[in-house]
Amino acid sequence: MATADTSPNIRRALQRLLAADGYKGSIDGSFGPQTQAALDLASAQSAISRKSANAGPWPPIRR
């Protein structure tokens, strides 16, 4: 997410969602290094979850 892509209200909403997942930074509408790090971590965790879900007994769905 680029900092110029969103308003401060959208960035605050993102920070609140990240806070529900453990983000400890300020909810200030500023997209700084703490927000970026939390977003990167959440993205990495999501990718791991998707990979784990696809590794189950069922083959991944192909479209």
Residue pairs with C-beta under 8 A, 6 or more apart in sequence:
1 14
1 31
1 39
3 11
3 31
6 14
6 31
7 29
8 29
8 30
9 29
11 29
11 30
11 31
11 35
12 27
12 28
12 29
14 35
14 39
15 23
15 25
15 26
15 27
15 28
15 29
15 35
16 27
18 25
18 35
18 38
18 39
18 42
19 27
21 38
21 42
22 38
23 34
23 35
23 38
24 34
25 32
25 34
25 35
25 38
26 34
54 60
